[in-house]
Amino acid sequence: MKAFLIDRYGKNQGRLAEVPDPEPGIHDVLIKVHASSVNLLDSKISKGEFKLILPYTFPLIMGNDVAGVVVRVGSGVRSFKPGDEVYARPPDARIGGFAELIAIEESALALKPKNTSMEQAAALPLVALTAWQVLVETARLKKGQKVFIQAGSGGVGSIAIQLAKHLGAFVATTTSTPNVEWVKALGADVVIDYTQQNFETVLRDYDVVLNSLGPAELETSLRILKPGGQLISISGPPTAEFAREQKLSWGLGWIMRLLSSGIRRKARRQGVDYGFVFMRASGAQLQKITALVESGAITPVINRTFPFEATAEALSYVERGRAKGKVVIKII
């Protein structure tokens, strides 16, 4: 099969190559991939930013989102059969969505929404699961609460806004001037043009912040939270709790405790909880997301679609940080 892979860590790595077809295990589903999508995580993995916690071997097939058709199932698979249209975020240890075929554990899969194309379905898993695990699982966002979602026009932000509105929250976000009206149409109640205003001068007494930006924005976000509020970051710094969940070494846990000590200390002073979320694969949660997509509560947002042969160009485009929603790679 054809796949896009890297042979080592570094900037601007990656090539299309012929590799052996994957062999599904007992609990695996072999999928003919129709589409995948690009995430900033792909760039970070290729540069080696996660090599301490995700020790991949080379050559490594890239890609963290998949939509396609089931070709074959392992003897222990009960929920899927050949011909099913499915989508998934493969587990961390078994990424590989930029390929013509992929074998994924049954537990990570869900039937794709009936009202989406393969390209639309491929744009959802990683960002929708991230939004779900921050807002539903971690924050337990309730109707009437106020949530600030940074970077509302990005992949995670565009889905998180829709999910938060479905949950009945009041939503504020940031974006640049050309995207203000577009983000409002997604459902945001307050949209701050970050080229004109600083969000901390406008927002007050928020219950939850979803941080996806850098250390400066993370610390500034503390100012807008009410006592008892939650600052939840998907961009770090990671915590010792995360290290335990990932079953990392004691040494790495200590490093992560040290890295997050500053923001945790400042959060405690303000009576705020700090948490770090590193999205994990979950077919069960994707099934719930499928229902929301089919009901119209969440709509996939695609900025551009690239052919499989232009995967490297798609990765570069996403790295520039100007995409509205997701960038999709059409495998078939």
Phi and psi in degrees as a GROMACS rama.xvg file:
@    title "Ramachandran Plot"
@    xaxis  label "Phi"
@    yaxis  label "Psi"
@TYPE xy
-94.8091  139.938  LYS-2
-148.775  154.419  ALA-3
-100.271  121.204  PHE-4
-137.672  166.838  LEU-5
-119.133  147.817  ILE-6
-100.961  -13.7094  ASP-7
-164.513  165.941  ARG-8
-76.3641  148.45  TYR-9
152.569  167.26  GLY-10
-74.6948  142.34  LYS-11
57.2211  39.1941  ASN-12
-91.4943  164.627  GLN-13
127.03  141.285  GLY-14
-156.301  154.077  ARG-15
-84.5185  136.276  LEU-16
-149.935  160.824  ALA-17
-88.6405  127.255  GLU-18
-133.719  161.939  VAL-19
-63.1281  148.161  PRO-20
-64.8692  143.571  ASP-21
-71.3987  148.358  PRO-22
-106.173  117.303  GLU-23
-69.93  141.339  PRO-24
-82.9946  -172.741  GLY-25
-57.732  -40.3224  ILE-26
-106.491  19.5279  HIS-27
-100.603  157.189  ASP-28
-120.197  125.735  VAL-29
-89.0045  125.108  LEU-30
-118.605  132.806  ILE-31
-83.6907  112.848  LYS-32
-78.7702  124.426  VAL-33
-94.8429  -35.2069  HIS-34
-154.152  153.976  ALA-35
-136.745  176.812  SER-36
-141.676  160.144  SER-37
-98.5893  137.523  VAL-38
-127.159  155.461  ASN-39
-58.3569  -27.3131  LEU-40
-57.1318  -35.9012  LEU-41
-60.0235  -44.1426  ASP-42
-64.7166  -42.0485  SER-43
-66.4206  -38.8917  LYS-44
-63.6757  -45.2604  ILE-45
-65.141  -27.2416  SER-46
-85.7132  -5.32706  LYS-47
86.5843  15.7857  GLY-48
-69.7904  -18.197  GLU-49
-114.878  17.9208  PHE-50
-67.1854  -21.5925  LYS-51
-74.3228  -30.8991  LEU-52
-107.445  -16.0626  ILE-53
-128.516  83.5517  LEU-54
-78.5789  80.4115  PRO-55
-75.1971  157.536  TYR-56
-109.392  160.139  THR-57
-111.563  153.751  PHE-58
-68.0157  146.146  PRO-59
-114.522  119.611  LEU-60
-77.3119  128.137  ILE-61
-87.3684  170.661  MET-62
116.266  122.265  GLY-63
-114.975  9.95372  ASN-64
-139.382  145.821  ASP-65
-145.496  139.813  VAL-66
-139.384  133.397  ALA-67
-175.14  -160.015  GLY-68
-120.429  135.502  VAL-69
-66.9397  128.24  VAL-70
-99.3452  -43.4803  VAL-71
-154.045  152.737  ARG-72
-127.467  150.717  VAL-73
-71.0634  164.006  GLY-74
-63.9846  -20.9127  SER-75
-95.1686  0.233214  GLY-76
-80.3652  132.406  VAL-77
-120.166  -21.2224  ARG-78
-98.2308  -9.42408  SER-79
-135.367  156.637  PHE-80
-142.659  159.889  LYS-81
-54.212  136.898  PRO-82
99.7833  -17.7388  GLY-83
-65.6974  138.275  ASP-84
-91.4815  121.116  GLU-85
-131.817  167.174  VAL-86
-146.62  160.053  TYR-87
-167.483  158.919  ALA-88
-107.124  109.313  ARG-89
-59.2256  148.5  PRO-90
-56.395  153.869  PRO-91
-50.223  -42.4721  ASP-92
-74.9995  -10.1568  ALA-93
-134.619  43.5338  ARG-94
-66.0551  172.437  ILE-95
146.485  34.1948  GLY-96
-73.4173  -17.9466  GLY-97
-86.7295  64.9275  PHE-98
-157.487  162.067  ALA-99
-75.1381  -24.5659  GLU-100
-139.056  149.238  LEU-101
-149.25  142.828  ILE-102
-104.193  124.515  ALA-103
-129.686  141.623  ILE-104
-57.7572  140.022  GLU-105
-53.0444  -36.6495  GLU-106
-67.0095  -16.243  SER-107
-94.6919  -7.0902  ALA-108
-97.0668  156.169  LEU-109
-146.631  154.919  ALA-110
-64.4012  134.754  LEU-111
-70.1354  152.709  LYS-112
-57.3351  136.322  PRO-113
-67.4613  -24.3067  LYS-114
-95.7842  19.4582  ASN-115
-123.108  153.351  THR-116
-78.2601  171.513  SER-117
-61.4361  -39.8492  MET-118
-64.3698  -42.4622  GLU-119
-65.0174  -41.1427  GLN-120
-63.7292  -39.5276  ALA-121
-65.9808  -22.2341  ALA-122
-78.3387  -6.21892  ALA-123
-99.2219  -45.1368  LEU-124
-52.8874  -58.2172  PRO-125
-62.9478  -46.8434  LEU-126
-72.6975  -36.9338  VAL-127
-69.9287  -39.9872  ALA-128
-66.3053  -36.9825  LEU-129
-61.0063  -49.4619  THR-130
-60.6276  -42.0877  ALA-131
-63.4775  -46.0588  TRP-132
-71.5895  -25.4341  GLN-133
-79.3088  -53.9766  VAL-134
-81.994  -41.1916  LEU-135
-89.6782  -52.6246  VAL-136
-76.577  -45.043  GLU-137
-91.2134  -55.2928  THR-138
-75.9669  -25.695  ALA-139
50.965  50.626  ARG-140
-58.0988  132.5  LEU-141
-113.923  159.373  LYS-142
-57.3975  132.601  LYS-143
91.7366  -12.9635  GLY-144
-75.796  160.303  GLN-145
-107.442  127.738  LYS-146
-126.798  137.438  VAL-147
-108.428  118.418  PHE-148
-111.207  111.977  ILE-149
-71.3636  153.639  GLN-150
54.348  61.9832  ALA-151
-65.1058  -19.7028  GLY-152
-92.467  -1.86206  SER-153
-80.1981  -179.417  GLY-154
-60.9178  -52.3372  GLY-155
-69.4217  -45.8357  VAL-156
-58.5625  -43.0345  GLY-157
-65.3945  -31.7861  SER-158
-83.7225  -39.0912  ILE-159
-62.223  -37.1828  ALA-160
-59.9493  -47.7101  ILE-161
-64.3079  -40.4309  GLN-162
-66.7106  -43.7637  LEU-163
-62.6069  -39.5998  ALA-164
-66.5078  -38.5317  LYS-165
-60.8869  -34.7544  HIS-166
-78.543  -6.3671  LEU-167
90.9999  17.4421  GLY-168
-86.1265  160.968  ALA-169
-92.0536  125.401  PHE-170
-116.799  129.076  VAL-171
-115.887  150.095  ALA-172
-152.771  174.13  THR-173
-123.692  151.772  THR-174
-164.95  178.561  THR-175
-91.678  168.294  SER-176
-51.0264  -47.7131  THR-177
-64.484  -18.7334  PRO-178
-103.845  2.3054  ASN-179
-58.5269  -53.3206  VAL-180
-66.9749  -35.7757  GLU-181
-62.9516  -42.1796  TRP-182
-69.6245  -35.7178  VAL-183
-60.1987  -38.4603  LYS-184
-66.078  -23.5418  ALA-185
-72.1746  -19.238  LEU-186
126.55  -2.69461  GLY-187
-64.2508  135.499  ALA-188
-82.6507  -36.2388  ASP-189
-128.378  125.235  VAL-190
-121.165  121.185  VAL-191
-103.816  122.302  ILE-192
-78.5944  107.206  ASP-193
-68.6485  -12.2437  TYR-194
-80.7681  -12.9194  THR-195
-114.973  -29.4771  GLN-196
-140.412  155.696  GLN-197
-96.301  129.297  ASN-198
-60.6034  -30.8697  PHE-199
-71.1499  -13.4826  GLU-200
-88.9328  -9.36939  THR-201
-110.103  -40.1229  VAL-202
-95.5698  144.635  LEU-203
-146.939  149.416  ARG-204
56.455  48.7264  ASP-205
-89.6408  151.513  TYR-206
-87.1552  -35.2292  ASP-207
-141.629  140.545  VAL-208
-123.1  129.979  VAL-209
-100.525  105.018  LEU-210
-93.6847  125.643  ASN-211
-127.006  9.25655  SER-212
-108.539  -152.302  LEU-213
-93.1691  -174.131  GLY-214
-59.8705  -36.4291  PRO-215
-64.1035  -47.3059  ALA-216
-66.7144  -34.0783  GLU-217
-61.1652  -49.2393  LEU-218
-68.257  -40.3383  GLU-219
-63.1972  -31.5546  THR-220
-61.3974  -26.1788  SER-221
-58.5934  -31.364  LEU-222
-68.3475  -21.6878  ARG-223
-98.4568  -5.18328  ILE-224
-87.7032  144.282  LEU-225
-82.2955  160.166  LYS-226
-55.7325  134.088  PRO-227
89.5453  -2.43241  GLY-228
-73.8786  173.299  GLY-229
-126.664  125.806  GLN-230
-104.162  110.314  LEU-231
-117.754  121.112  ILE-232
-111.125  138.603  SER-233
-106.692  0.248242  ILE-234
-115.681  7.5687  SER-235
98.0899  173.446  GLY-236
-78.6827  149.01  PRO-237
-70.9656  162.754  PRO-238
-114.87  168.989  THR-239
-63.476  -33.0129  ALA-240
-60.8814  -41.2421  GLU-241
-61.9026  -42.5434  PHE-242
-59.7291  -40.3542  ALA-243
-66.4568  -42.1611  ARG-244
-61.5102  -36.5446  GLU-245
-84.1987  -3.06221  GLN-246
57.9792  42.5062  LYS-247
-81.9708  168.166  LEU-248
-66.7761  161.059  SER-249
-57.5949  -39.8483  TRP-250
-62.0622  -44.3857  GLY-251
-66.4472  -36.3076  LEU-252
-61.2654  -41.1101  GLY-253
-64.3801  -41.8931  TRP-254
-61.8232  -42.9802  ILE-255
-69.115  -35.6495  MET-256
-60.787  -41.0739  ARG-257
-67.3099  -44.3199  LEU-258
-60.9901  -35.2961  LEU-259
-96.2162  -0.203974  SER-260
-61.8594  -38.19  SER-261
-64.0674  -51.0954  GLY-262
-69.7402  -33.8332  ILE-263
-66.6495  -39.0859  ARG-264
-65.2398  -44.98  ARG-265
-65.8242  -36.2212  LYS-266
-64.891  -43.813  ALA-267
-60.2835  -38.8094  ARG-268
-60.2411  -30.0726  ARG-269
-98.5473  6.53557  GLN-270
69.4521  31.3623  GLY-271
-115.272  146.078  VAL-272
-93.4028  135.812  ASP-273
-109.077  133.938  TYR-274
-139.57  151.049  GLY-275
-118.29  130.615  PHE-276
-118.152  122.688  VAL-277
-113.294  105.636  PHE-278
-53.5709  139.507  MET-279
-120.851  154.824  ARG-280
-68.2129  142.017  ALA-281
-160.727  107.046  SER-282
-66.2883  -33.7501  GLY-283
-63.0073  -43.2719  ALA-284
-69.8888  -35.3444  GLN-285
-62.9479  -33.2714  LEU-286
-62.0014  -38.7967  GLN-287
-68.3902  -36.7751  LYS-288
-67.4311  -38.414  ILE-289
-55.1185  -45.0297  THR-290
-61.6509  -38.9703  ALA-291
-68.3939  -37.2504  LEU-292
-67.845  -43.0908  VAL-293
-67.929  -26.1674  GLU-294
-82.9411  -11.6768  SER-295
92.2786  1.32289  GLY-296
-70.3644  -30.5195  ALA-297
-128.943  133.087  ILE-298
-121.079  127.974  THR-299
-60.3255  145.826  PRO-300
-121.006  113.915  VAL-301
-112.77  129.463  ILE-302
-89.404  -52.1531  ASN-303
-147.296  153.977  ARG-304
-120.497  132.648  THR-305
-116.203  147.986  PHE-306
-71.7384  158.438  PRO-307
-53.6281  -39.4775  PHE-308
-64.6378  -17.642  GLU-309
-105.594  27.881  ALA-310
-58.4883  -42.6827  THR-311
-61.0291  -39.082  ALA-312
-66.212  -38.8495  GLU-313
-62.6388  -42.1312  ALA-314
-62.4586  -43.0614  LEU-315
-63.8387  -39.2804  SER-316
-61.1431  -44.7655  TYR-317
-67.1789  -37.1475  VAL-318
-60.5  -28.8536  GLU-319
-71.9579  -13.544  ARG-320
73.9189  27.5426  GLY-321
-114.787  6.38393  ARG-322
-74.2978  138.205  ALA-323
-96.0281  106.297  LYS-324
81.3943  -142.163  GLY-325
-106.719  154.83  LYS-326
-108.138  126.772  VAL-327
-111.874  145.14  VAL-328
-110.543  122.296  ILE-329
-89.9846  107.967  LYS-330
-77.8171  -43.6192  ILE-331
